[in-house]
């Protein structure tokens, strides 16, 4: 048996190095897990600072011992290549693992172990953790806002119908497929508008009128996001084309529009839309607050969408324009069939970015008194009966927003794959 | 037999900013003639043929294509472009469309041809250039030579009266040049009116009726193919030929 050289592990005595290294790593992890989950310090007999650093030191030695080049063991080589290339990376790896282990117990205890969900008053929350009772009691308001309870079926039916109608594209029929673009771009939004106008807003067909000020919560988040996304995209597309137009008037108008909307903060735009805008309108002309807000956000985001799309247009080689022109296509045919399909495909990630930002900007509509989910949350947290549960509310809202945005992000990735035609 | 020229260029001048790229170009091309344009790079060959379907605007002089003068009138320009096909150095296929869709796009939307007829025509043209088995693929999946032949088929699907070629083989690997030239020779033999900018002198000798030599934006020499190669008159032409042959 060769002499062991602990400064330079090699393949000769791989078993010895491997087992001693893994043993040290195990001790290090064991110590951290025990101390963070069960508050047991097995090295308490040592001075404080040494006891604190011991897992790290053991871990470093352990990683050093298993750092054997070309060991022939697949997983070990993989480990060495990716997270254990040198002592510095080993330290980083250990610190990250320790941080993860240390952070699990407090999160678990706050959100589950010490949390309460039973009961329906603040007094039911006796544990030191989260008070999910608060979310449970207010859930209805978080979803529907101030919409009257007995009329909420109208929102439910509208949304279920819209979700069902959104899946029409999955019908694998050639006849329907031809009209899908038209359906999603024009017909679907119109159906959505009609449903919202007649069913959610009411006021005709024997349905009681519910003013938009009473709408709120998650349903309002969806309504505002949906219409803003639908409106800002075509407007942005035309602005992008306008900015590249050869006609100076169109170009200057587009540039001016884009730079104006990009230059002002959304919160002032919303404020203007509700306070200043009505002053310029004739006395008897009434436009609902929600409509004004949707227009304002759409125009604001359209400026961003325009610049994203312009990036895609500029990325296309001039040869594509030449080829389309040489086949006798005019401006619109060239753009609809050749330029825009390619440019839009290129900017899917950028558009997704803008759309995610739009969804996360919707809480700002609180400045005009519309309370979507975060707005309702702020209202609820100042309710005298339920003071002190802001944390639960914000965690809840964060989770909801994350789910929405992650879904959108995945969808955009699917689109990218779907339209990928390169090898 | 003399027939009316299908392309007639008179005293045409063009500037890029202050730089004059084309100087007093006079050229007339009769129907079914094959013209090869050669010359050193930067001599304005590509610009000349790009002016013929107004991918570039000329500033002075007149260009008349098939009886229509090229002016600002966009309707005229689109009509002319529909009957003047063009093949580019970089192929310029539409990468988001399949080979078949590349060929049928313009016939369907510009010439309002029914989809079925357009597809039939496209398949016929793709067969001519021998890539009919690639019809369902996307341009990115094809070799350079195949892409250029598809570009040729795409232009032919518009059933043009004139074909313009802008250095069609310059971006190709040597072993692919032949397959593209063969397709062009076949087209020439079928009687197409062609203007070809190329450095392939073998092709010029085989199919061209006339060869034009350009330098510094001017047509330096214009002669029948045999004369052009046998006894070039201008010194610059001689020098160019001695370098390229």
Interface residues (C-beta under 8 A of the other chain):
Chain A: X317 X319 X320 X322 X323 X324 X325 X326 X327 X328 X329 X330 X333 X337 X338 X341 X342 X345 X419 X421 X422 X423
Chain B: X50 X53 X55 X74 X78 X79 X81 X82 X83 X84 X85 X86 X88 X90 X92 X93 X94 X95 X96 X105 X106 X109 X110 X111 X138 X140 X141 X151 X154 X155 X158
